[in-house]
Amino acid sequence: MAKEAEWNERFNIGVDSIDNAHRKLFSIVRKLVYLDKKENNGQWACAEGIKYFKSYAIEHFTDEEAYMKSVGYKGYEMHKRLHDEMRYKTLPALENDMTKSNYSEESIHHFLGICLGWLTAHIMIEDLAITGKISNRWKENETGKDVTVMEEAVASTIEKVFKLQPEIVSEYYTADYFGNSIADRLTYCTKDGKRAQVYLVFEEHLILHAVSSMLGIPLNKVDKLVANAAKEISQHMAEQIGMYFGLHLRYQLESNHIITIEQFRKTYYLEYFDYSLLFNTGNGYFAFCVEQN
């Protein structure tokens, strides 16, 4: 479940209009969390609140983009791309998920968790860069990177492994919270010392469903058996995805470790990722991230 959405002064970037809008967005999420906790709050209340959040967020994106243009912000193109990702992919995908499930508790938790995580990460990583308080984290060639082939490779592998039909939620996943999860880190290297880190993050519901199906018995918690199965599934998926790009011809697996979500998020904020995709499998969320150096 999403944590309480509280405003913290560290979220201020120093532009009043933007800071005020951010406070408002956090306030809306906080009210939605409260609505979700109330008994008999009804589908209508959550649906209307979510529509308001979406409307206000999109209005804020437009205003923020106008400000970036007015100050000649060099990272404008990538920043707008991140806004468009939220506008045209993430929010519609989350809305579709909620509509199909008749605003189930799980779908509302996904919406609140992803929106809260996205807001936090976007402000601290992207918006602070507008005023120069931190450096822009994106590589120069990142804005031109075509992720379509990688997206198709991951989606195809999810279908093969889980027998599910995935839907892309984000092509620029920023390690946002999307529910209790398990993460696996695979490290690959070449003969000349180049390294690649591949991270696969499974929502617990997804990996439990997969392992339960394999064993033919219901499992309801992630234990050592499930964690070890997740490692094997991760390696298989990474190798399958890598075959689309011939990576298996250049890279050899060096290590495979289950890590905590906190370790994954810490790494994400410190490094520059080449690919970072988030999917809704229909039975839990799944993230696939790659960092090469």
C-alpha positions as CSV (number, residue, x, y, z in Angstrom):
1,M,0.0,0.0,0.0
2,A,1.2,3.5,-0.7
3,K,2.7,5.4,2.2
4,E,1.2,8.6,3.4
5,A,1.9,11.4,1.0
6,E,3.5,14.1,3.1
7,W,5.1,17.3,1.9
8,N,8.7,17.8,2.8
9,E,10.7,21.0,2.3
10,R,13.4,19.0,0.5
11,F,11.0,18.7,-2.4
12,N,11.1,22.5,-3.0
13,I,13.0,23.4,-6.1
14,G,12.9,27.1,-5.6
15,V,10.2,28.1,-8.2
16,D,7.0,29.1,-6.4
17,S,4.6,28.1,-9.1
18,I,6.1,24.6,-9.5
19,D,6.5,24.1,-5.7
20,N,2.9,25.0,-5.1
21,A,1.7,22.6,-7.8
22,H,3.8,19.8,-6.3
23,R,2.2,20.5,-2.9
24,K,-1.2,20.3,-4.5
25,L,-0.4,17.0,-6.2
26,F,0.8,15.5,-2.9
27,S,-2.3,16.8,-1.2
28,I,-4.6,15.0,-3.7
29,V,-2.7,11.8,-3.3
30,R,-3.0,12.1,0.5
31,K,-6.8,12.6,0.2
32,L,-7.0,9.6,-2.1
33,V,-5.1,7.5,0.5
34,Y,-7.6,8.6,3.1
35,L,-10.6,7.8,0.8
36,D,-9.1,4.3,0.1
37,K,-8.8,3.7,3.9
38,K,-12.4,4.6,4.6
39,E,-15.0,1.9,4.7
40,N,-17.9,2.2,2.2
41,N,-16.2,5.1,0.4
42,G,-17.5,3.8,-2.9
43,Q,-16.1,3.5,-6.4
44,W,-17.4,6.9,-7.4
45,A,-15.3,8.8,-4.8
46,C,-12.0,7.2,-5.8
47,A,-12.8,7.4,-9.5
48,E,-13.6,11.1,-9.3
49,G,-10.5,11.8,-7.2
50,I,-8.3,10.0,-9.6
51,K,-9.7,11.9,-12.5
52,Y,-8.9,15.1,-10.7
53,F,-5.4,14.0,-10.0
54,K,-4.8,13.2,-13.6
55,S,-6.3,16.5,-14.8
56,Y,-4.3,18.6,-12.4
57,A,-1.1,16.6,-13.1
58,I,-1.4,17.2,-16.9
59,E,-2.1,20.9,-16.3
60,H,1.0,21.1,-14.1
61,F,3.2,19.4,-16.8
62,T,2.1,22.0,-19.3
63,D,3.0,24.9,-16.9
64,E,6.3,23.3,-16.0
65,E,7.3,22.8,-19.6
66,A,6.5,26.5,-20.3
67,Y,8.7,27.5,-17.4
68,M,11.6,25.3,-18.7
69,K,11.3,26.9,-22.1
70,S,11.3,30.4,-20.6
71,V,14.6,29.8,-18.8
72,G,16.2,27.9,-21.7
73,Y,16.6,24.6,-19.7
74,K,18.9,22.4,-21.8
75,G,17.3,19.2,-20.5
76,Y,13.8,20.3,-21.7
77,E,13.4,17.6,-24.5
78,M,14.1,14.6,-22.1
79,H,12.0,16.2,-19.3
80,K,9.0,16.6,-21.7
81,R,9.5,13.1,-22.8
82,L,9.1,11.9,-19.2
83,H,6.0,14.0,-18.8
84,D,4.5,12.6,-22.0
85,E,5.3,9.1,-20.8
86,M,3.2,9.8,-17.7
87,R,0.5,11.6,-19.7
88,Y,0.0,9.1,-22.6
89,K,1.2,5.7,-21.2
90,T,1.4,5.4,-17.4
91,L,-1.8,7.2,-16.3
92,P,-3.9,5.6,-19.1
93,A,-2.5,2.1,-18.3
94,L,-3.3,2.6,-14.6
95,E,-6.8,3.9,-15.4
96,N,-7.4,0.9,-17.7
97,D,-6.3,-1.5,-15.0
98,M,-8.7,0.1,-12.4
99,T,-11.6,0.2,-14.9
100,K,-11.2,-3.5,-15.8
101,S,-11.0,-4.5,-12.1
102,N,-14.0,-2.2,-11.2
103,Y,-11.6,-0.2,-9.0
104,S,-10.4,-3.1,-6.9
105,E,-8.3,-2.4,-3.8
106,E,-5.2,-3.8,-5.6
107,S,-5.6,-1.6,-8.6
108,I,-6.1,1.5,-6.5
109,H,-3.0,0.6,-4.4
110,H,-1.0,0.4,-7.7
111,F,-2.3,3.7,-8.8
112,L,-1.5,5.5,-5.5
113,G,1.9,3.7,-5.1
114,I,3.1,4.5,-8.6
115,C,1.9,8.1,-8.7
116,L,3.4,8.8,-5.2
117,G,6.7,7.1,-6.2
118,W,6.8,8.8,-9.5
119,L,6.2,12.2,-8.0
120,T,8.9,11.8,-5.4
121,A,11.5,10.4,-7.8
122,H,10.6,13.0,-10.6
123,I,10.9,16.0,-8.2
124,M,14.2,14.8,-6.6
125,I,15.8,13.6,-9.8
126,E,14.4,15.6,-12.7
127,D,12.8,18.8,-11.3
128,L,15.7,19.8,-9.1
129,A,17.9,19.7,-12.2
130,I,15.8,22.5,-13.7
131,T,17.2,25.0,-11.2
132,G,20.7,23.5,-11.2
133,K,20.5,22.1,-7.6
134,I,21.6,18.7,-9.0
135,S,23.0,17.7,-12.4
136,N,20.8,16.3,-15.2
137,R,21.2,12.5,-14.9
138,W,20.4,11.5,-18.5
139,K,23.1,10.6,-21.0
140,E,23.1,12.9,-24.0
141,N,22.2,10.1,-26.4
142,E,19.4,8.9,-24.1
143,T,16.8,11.1,-25.7
144,G,17.3,9.5,-29.1
145,K,17.4,5.9,-27.8
146,D,14.8,3.7,-29.5
147,V,13.5,1.3,-26.8
148,T,10.9,-0.4,-29.0
149,V,13.1,-3.4,-29.8
150,M,13.9,-3.9,-26.1
151,E,10.3,-3.4,-25.1
152,E,9.2,-6.1,-27.6
153,A,11.9,-8.5,-26.5
154,V,10.9,-8.2,-22.8
155,A,7.2,-8.4,-23.6
156,S,7.7,-11.5,-25.7
157,T,9.8,-13.1,-22.9
158,I,7.1,-12.4,-20.3
159,E,4.5,-14.1,-22.5
160,K,6.7,-17.1,-22.9
161,V,7.7,-17.5,-19.2
162,F,4.5,-16.5,-17.4
163,K,1.9,-17.1,-20.2
164,L,0.6,-13.6,-19.6
165,Q,-0.1,-10.7,-21.9
166,P,1.9,-7.7,-20.6
167,E,1.1,-4.1,-21.1
168,I,3.9,-1.4,-21.1
169,V,3.3,1.0,-18.2
170,S,6.5,3.1,-18.5
171,E,9.6,3.2,-20.8
172,Y,11.4,5.4,-18.3
173,Y,10.7,3.6,-15.0
174,T,12.4,5.4,-12.1
175,A,12.4,2.8,-9.4
176,D,9.0,3.9,-8.1
177,Y,7.2,1.8,-5.6
178,F,4.6,-0.5,-7.1
179,G,3.9,-3.0,-4.3
180,N,5.9,-5.6,-2.3
181,S,8.5,-6.9,-4.7
182,I,11.6,-9.1,-5.1
183,A,14.6,-7.9,-7.1
184,D,17.4,-9.9,-8.8
185,R,20.7,-8.4,-10.1
186,L,22.7,-10.2,-12.8
187,T,26.2,-9.0,-13.6
188,Y,27.7,-9.8,-17.0
189,C,31.2,-9.1,-18.3
190,T,33.1,-9.2,-21.5
191,K,36.7,-10.4,-22.0
192,D,37.9,-6.8,-22.3
193,G,36.4,-5.8,-18.9
194,K,33.1,-4.2,-20.0
195,R,30.3,-4.9,-17.5
196,A,26.5,-4.9,-17.7
197,Q,24.1,-5.0,-14.8
198,V,20.6,-6.4,-15.4
199,Y,17.9,-5.9,-12.8
200,L,14.6,-7.8,-12.9
201,V,12.0,-6.7,-10.3
202,F,8.9,-8.9,-9.7
203,E,5.9,-7.9,-7.8
204,E,5.5,-10.6,-5.1
205,H,2.1,-11.6,-6.5
206,L,3.6,-12.3,-9.9
207,I,6.5,-14.4,-8.7
208,L,4.4,-16.3,-6.2
209,H,1.9,-17.1,-8.9
210,A,4.6,-18.3,-11.2
211,V,6.3,-20.6,-8.6
212,S,2.9,-21.9,-7.4
213,S,2.0,-22.8,-11.0
214,M,5.3,-24.7,-11.4
215,L,4.8,-26.7,-8.1
216,G,1.1,-27.1,-8.4
217,I,0.6,-25.9,-4.8
218,P,-0.5,-22.5,-3.5
219,L,2.3,-20.3,-2.0
220,N,1.6,-17.1,-0.1
221,K,5.0,-15.8,1.0
222,V,8.4,-15.3,-0.5
223,D,10.8,-17.7,1.2
224,K,14.1,-19.2,0.2
225,L,12.5,-21.6,-2.2
226,V,10.7,-18.8,-4.0
227,A,13.8,-16.6,-4.0
228,N,15.9,-19.3,-5.5
229,A,13.2,-19.9,-8.1
230,A,13.1,-16.2,-8.9
231,K,16.9,-16.2,-9.5
232,E,16.6,-19.0,-12.0
233,I,13.6,-17.4,-13.7
234,S,15.6,-14.1,-13.9
235,Q,18.6,-15.7,-15.5
236,H,16.5,-17.5,-18.0
237,M,14.6,-14.3,-18.9
238,A,17.8,-12.2,-19.1
239,E,19.4,-14.8,-21.5
240,Q,16.2,-15.0,-23.6
241,I,16.0,-11.2,-23.9
242,G,19.7,-10.9,-24.6
243,M,19.4,-13.3,-27.6
244,Y,17.4,-10.6,-29.4
245,F,20.6,-8.4,-29.4
246,G,23.3,-11.0,-29.6
247,L,24.5,-10.1,-26.1
248,H,25.1,-13.7,-25.2
249,L,27.9,-13.7,-27.8
250,R,29.8,-10.9,-26.0
251,Y,28.9,-11.1,-22.3
252,Q,29.3,-13.9,-19.8
253,L,27.4,-14.2,-16.6
254,E,29.6,-13.3,-13.6
255,S,27.1,-13.3,-10.7
256,N,23.4,-13.6,-9.8
257,H,22.1,-12.2,-6.5
258,I,18.7,-11.5,-5.0
259,I,18.9,-8.0,-3.5
260,T,16.5,-5.8,-1.5
261,I,14.3,-3.2,-3.1
262,E,16.2,-0.6,-1.1
263,Q,19.5,-1.8,-2.6
264,F,18.0,-1.6,-6.1
265,R,16.6,1.9,-5.6
266,K,19.8,3.1,-4.2
267,T,21.7,1.8,-7.2
268,Y,19.2,3.3,-9.6
269,Y,19.6,6.8,-8.1
270,L,23.4,6.6,-8.2
271,E,23.8,5.2,-11.7
272,Y,22.8,5.9,-15.3
273,F,20.6,3.2,-16.8
274,D,20.4,2.5,-20.5
275,Y,16.9,0.8,-20.3
276,S,14.3,0.9,-17.6
277,L,10.9,-0.6,-18.5
278,L,7.9,-1.2,-16.3
279,F,5.1,-3.7,-17.4
280,N,1.7,-4.7,-16.0
281,T,1.4,-8.4,-16.7
282,G,-2.2,-8.5,-15.6
283,N,-1.0,-10.6,-12.6
284,G,1.5,-8.3,-11.0
285,Y,4.0,-5.7,-12.1
286,F,7.4,-6.4,-13.6
287,A,10.4,-4.1,-14.2
288,F,13.4,-4.7,-16.4
289,C,16.4,-2.4,-16.2
290,V,19.9,-2.5,-17.8
291,E,23.0,-0.5,-16.9
292,Q,26.1,-0.8,-19.1
293,N,29.6,0.7,-18.7
